Amino acid sequence: MCQNWLAEATGDSVVLKTFMIGTLLGIAAAAGGLYAFPAVDQHRELSIISVLPNGGNTESFHINVPMDRIMVGAPGQHEPVPPGLIWPTDELLADVRTELFKIRNSRDTVVGVAVRNAAKADTVDLIDWVLHLPARGSVFVNMSPDAMEGGYRIGKFRAGTREFATLTGTMTESWIVDTSGEEDAPDGRIELFLRFVSVKEPGK
């Protein structure tokens, strides 16, 4: 029994280490991508925030796929993004997928970048998002790996900087297939819907 417990603990440790490495790679990719390929203007785009009747606010972003995909880091890619990208062969990264995107507001204006990290293992699946809006700050969201009825996932704010440092809330992630039939239309879009409320005053 002790051996079984030790094996499980060791497996969870490997998963956690794998995911942490993937997260660090994602953050490094975001920083490198922004430096090499400036994705957004650094001016403050007017936030499009709606107020909920029972308190709190909502804000939505979306990602047009594949147009807004800047990088995909995953093992065994036949057509890496960007072309020529070589994913590390370390076995700790064998089940890690890191993606870097531009994110758009409801006016279809690019307002920032987002990193999505996913790690798979026998017993644990992990999915995280980091949204970075240069004029506003960043928010880290830990998602439930299991999709809800309707095909969307939901996650919780875990940490934030600047404007997001005083907020708590949730974010949903959903995939919407494009049905317009237009020649230059995206395959679909990832929609990110945030619900949040301030829990403390800045600096408190």
N, C-alpha and C positions, 0 to 999 in steps of 0.2 A: 504493500500500500504506500509505503514511504517512497518507493521507487517511482510509482505512478504519479504521486504528487510532485516529485522532483522533475519528472519528465514534462508534466503540464506546466510547471513554473518556468522551466527552461524554454519551452515552446513559446509561452507568452512573452518572455524576455526577448526572444529573437524577433517576434512580431513587433514589439514595441521599438526595439532598436532599428528594425527595418523601416518602420514608419517614420521615426525621428530622422533617419538619414534621408528619406524621401522628402520630408518637409524641408529640411535644410537645403536639399538640392533645388527644391521648388523656389524657395526664397532667393537662392543664389541665381537661379535662372531668371527670375523676375527682375532682379537688379541688373544682371548682365543684359537681358533683353531690352530693358528701358535705356540702358547706356548705349547699346549698339544700334537699336532701332527705336528711336523715340516714338511712342505710340500715342501720346496725348499731349495737348498743350497744357502748360502748367498754370494757366489762369483758372479762376474759380468759375465753374459752370453753375448756373442757378440750379439749386437742388429742387427736385420735383417731389415734394413730400405731401402726403394726404393725412389728415387728422381723423382718427377713429372716434365714433360717437361716445364710446365708453372709456376714452382715454388712450393715449399712445399715438404712434404715427406709423405710417406705412410708406415704403419706397420700393420701386421695382427697377431692375436692370435686366438686360438680355444680351446674349452672345449669338451672333449669326455664324453658323457652322457651314462650311469650313473657313469663311472669309476672315473671321476674327480669331482664328487659332494661330498663335505665334510659335508655340513649341509643344511637341509631344515627346516625352521621355518614357520609354517602355522597352522591355526586352523583345528582340525578334521582329523589329519593324521592317517591313519591306520598302516602305516609302516614308522615311523619317521626316519630321517637320521640326526645324528647317532642313532642307536637303543636306546630306552629309553629316548630320548629327549622329554621334556614336554613343550609345548608352553604355554605362559601365557594366562590365561583366561580373562584378562581385555578386556572389550568390545571395547576399543580403538584400540586393535590389531586384532579385529575380521576379518578385511578385509585387513590385511597386510601379505605379504609373503616375507620372507628373505631367500636367498640362498647364500651359500659360495662355491666357486669352486677353484680348481687349474686351472691356465691358461698356455697354451703351445704356443711356437713360431712355425714357419713354419717347424722347424726341429723336432717337436714333443717333445721338451725338456720343462719340467716344469720350468717356469721362475718367477712365482708369484702366487698371489691369487686375486680373484675378488668377490665382494659382489654385488648381484642384489636385489634391493628392489622394490616391487610393492605394491601399495595401491589402492584399488577400493572403489568408493563411487557412490552415485546416479548421481552426476553432474561432478565429477572430477576423472580421472584416472592418476596415477603418476607412472613412471618407472625410476629408477636411477641405474647407475652402478658406483662402485668404484673399479678401477684397482690398485693394489699395486705390484710393482716390487721392491723387497728389495734393490737391488743395484742401483736403478734409481729414485724411488719416487712413488708418487701416482697421479692419475687423477680422477676427479669426472665428470661424464657425465650425463646430464639430457636428457632422451629419449622422443621422441614423442610417446604417447600411441597408436596412430593409425598406423597400418602397411601400408607400401607403396605397390604399385602394384608389385607383385613378392614375397610378404610376409615378407619383411625385414622392420626393424625400423631404424630410424636415429635420432641421438641426438647431442647435442653441448657440448663441453668442458665448464665447469663452474668454475673449480678451479683445481690447481695442486700444487705439491710440488717438490722441487729439480729440476730434469731435466725437469719436466713438468710445472714448475712454469712460464716459459716464453712462453709457447705455447698456441695457439688458434686453434680450428679445430672442426672436426665432427667425429662421430663414427657410423658405421652401425652394427646392430645386426641381424643375420639371423640364421635360423634353417635348417640344411642339414641332411636329412634322410640317414642312411647308407643302401646301396643297394648291398654290397659286398657278403652277404650271408654267411660270415665266422662265425664259431661257437662262437669265442671269440670277435667278432666285437661289437662296441658300438651300441646303438639304433640310434645314430646320433651324430651330433656335433653342438655346438653353435659357429658361426664364428663372430669375432669382428674385424672390419676393420677400422683403424684410418687414417684420413687425417689431417695433421697439418702443421702449419707454426709458426716460432718464431716471436713474436711481439715486444720483447724488450730484451735487454741484461740483464744477471743475475745481480741482485743487483740494477738495475735501477728503 
